[in-house]
Amino acid sequence: MPKSKENLVSIEDAPARISRRDLTRDVMRSVGECMYEWIIGEDRLEWSDGTANLLCLDESAQISSSRAFNKLLLSTTEKNRDDVILSSNKKDTGEGVTYRLQYALSAEKLDTQSDIWIEDTGRWFADKKGNPTRAHGVLRIINERRTAEERLRHLSQFDPLTDLYNRSHLNVCLEEIFDDISRSETTAAFLVVELDHFELINSVFGYEAGDSVIVEVAGRLKENLRDKDIIGRFSGAKIGIIPLDSDEPDMMFAGFSN
């Protein structure tokens, strides 16, 4: 009996389906991703092939449950997947509820050189009573993105030459401090230290020498401040200092000592 056209298509497509499945697995590995499903009531985690290797684990048993997985997180983790899902006030209307969070696997617990930062994106589903019963999602390793974000965050607050606060962030600090002063009995001040004849230094010795002078002065000023005091580069040759909890005699002493 000859095979039907439907059967022929099914037979011919079978190797292609297997190939696509392998391709999906290989692509996810290459881009630093893996998939999971969490059966919440049983606390059972099932992972896509190659997850243990991707997360630098000896065996997948180390992440066979959410409880075991959470033990690998940094101790400073504020919220894990359990917290986000089980404390959610959203309702599953039949299509599930999406979630996204970031956390890091501890380098110390993984025995790796650095923490592994993860973006966890998924969707959880509820039972008839509305309680989360299962979730599935994708983990993506985001170390490079995290490093870039931290670098941009640092540059948004710090002067690249002196590594003191930049003027923009110094102004933010001033606003917050003076708001606090208006609501409490604390005191603070704002000092500006300017380098004399700085333009002459640049003209005679060059801009690199001028930069070195600024860095040296900034370092010396910072060394002589208390930990709670704030310092930043106010402009080219000016450095702003905010001594907290300081009265007028303190400012006189600071002026003479510096």
N, C-alpha and C positions, 0 to 999 in steps of 0.2 A: 504494500500500500504506500503510495507516494506521500511524502511529508507535505503538510499544508504550508502555505506561504507564511502563516503566523509562526509555525514551528521553525521554519528555516530562519526567520528573522531572529527568533529567540536564541537558536543555536549559534548563529553567526555573531550575535551581540555579546554572548557570554564572556569570551576572552576580553572584549573591550571593557565590559563592566569591571572585571577583575583588575584590568590595567588602570582604569580610572580610580579605583579604590586605592591601589598602591600609589598612584600618582598623588592623590590627596594626602595620604600619609607622609610621603616623601616631601611634598611641598610644605606641609605644616612643620615638619622637623627643620627644614632649611630656613624657615623664617622665624623660628623660635616660638612655635605655638603647639598646644596640645588641647585635646577635648576631654571632658569628663561628664559623668552623670552621678548625681548624689541622691541616693535613696535615703531620705531624711530619717524616717522612723527606725530603720535598721542601722543608720549611720554607716552606710556602705558606699564607698567611692569607687567608681569604675572609670578607667582611663584609656585613652587611645594608645596604640602601640608606640613604644619608644619614649614614653613620658619619663620613666625613671632615668634614662640616659640624658634626656633633655634637661632635667632638673638636678643632674649630678648626684643621683641617688644610687646606692648599691643594688636596691631591689624595690619593686613596686609595692611590696608589703609595708614599706615605710609610710605610704600614703593611701593605704587601703580604707581608711576611715577619716572623717573630718577631724575627729579628735587627734588622730596621729598626725595628720597634715598640719594642724594648728601648732603642734609642738615644735615644728620647724621654723615658725615665724619669729621675727625679731621680738624680743621681750618688750620693746617700746611700741608694738603695734596697737593702735587705738581701736580699730574695728576689723574683725575678720569676716569671712563669708557667713558664718553662723550668725554673727551679730546683725549683719545687714538683712539677712532673710528672715530670721526668727523674730526680729523686733520691728519688722516692716508694718506700717499701718495701711499699706495699700491692699486692695482686694483683687483677687484673681477672678475675672469675669468670663473665663473660659480660654483665654489666649495666653495666660501666664502673666507674670510681672517681671519686667526687666530690672536688672541691677548691674552696677559697675563699681569696682573699687580697686584700690592699689595697696599693695603691701610688699614686704620683702621676706625672702627666705634667708635665714641667718647663715652667714659664712662659717661661723664657729660650729654650728650644728651640722652643716653640710660638709665641713672640712674643705672649703674652697677659699680662694684668695680674696674674694669679695662677696658681699651680699647679692642675691639675685632678686631684682625688682620685678614684680609681676603686675600686669593689669588683668583683672579677672572680670570678664563680661559674660552675663548669662541671663537665664530666665527661670523663675521658679513657678511651680504649679501647686494649687491647693486641692484638698479633698472637699467633700460635700459640706463639711463644717467650716470651711474657709481657712483651715490650717495648712501651712506649707507641708507638702508631702514628698516632693522631689524637685530637683533642679538640674539643669544641664547648662554647660557653658564652655568657654574657651579661655585658656590661660595664655598670655602673651608675655614673653620676656622683653622688658623695656629698659634695660640698663643704659643703653646708649641714649635713648630719649630722656631718661631721668637725669643723666649727667649733663646733657645739653640744657634741660630745664633748670637745673640747679645753677649752672653757669650763667644763664640769662637772669635768673633771680638774683644772683650775687652782683652781677653788673648793674642791675637796676637799683641797687642800694649802696654799692661801694665804688669809690674812686679807683680806677685801674692802676694809677701810679702809686699812691700811698697806701691803698687798701683800707683807708678810713671811710666812714660814711661819705657819700657824695652830698652835694648841696640839696638835692631834692629830698633825700631821706632825712637829712638834718632838719629841714623845714618841717617834715612830718613829725619828727621827735619834738621839736619846739612846740608845735600846736598841741600835741598830746600832753606835754608836760605843763604848759600854761593852763590847759583845761583842768588838769588835776589840781593845780595851785588854786584856781578859782573856787574849787569845791572843798578844799582842805586847808590846813594850816601849814603845809609844807612850803619850802622856799627853794628857789633855783635862780640861776643867772645865766647870762649868755655873754661869753667873751670872744673877741676876735683878735687873733694874733696875726700880725702882718710882717712879712720879711722886708726889712729895709733894703733899698738899693738892689732889688731883685732884677730889675731890667738891666742894670749894669752888669750883673753876674752873667746874664744871658748874652749880653753884647760882647763882653771880653772873653769869657771862657766857653761860650757855646750853650745850646739848649740842654744837652745831655748833662753838663755840669750843673745847670740850674735845676734839672729834675732831681739830681742826686742830693742837692741841698734841701729841696722840699721833702724828700723821703727821709733824710737824716733828721730834720727838724720835727717832722711829724712823729717819727719814732721816739725821739727824746721827750716830746710833750706827752705822748701816750704812756710812756714808762712812769711819768711822774703823777699820773692821775689815779684816782681810786677806781676800783672795778665798776662801781655804779655810775661814774661820770661818763659823759658822752662826748665824742670828738669826731669831727668830720672836716673835709676840705670844703671851705666855703666858696672859694674862687681860686684863681690862678696861684697867687702867693699869700692867700689868707686861709687860716685854719680856725674853725669855730669850735668852741668848747662850751659844754653845758655842765657846770658843776652842780650836782643835785644836793638838796638839803644844805645850802650854803647861805650865810648871811653876809652883811656888808664887811665885817672884820675878816671873814674868810676870804672875801674877794681882795681886800687890801693885801692880805698875806700872800695870796696867789700871785698878785701882780708883782710884788717885790721879789718873791722866790723865783719866779720865772724870768 
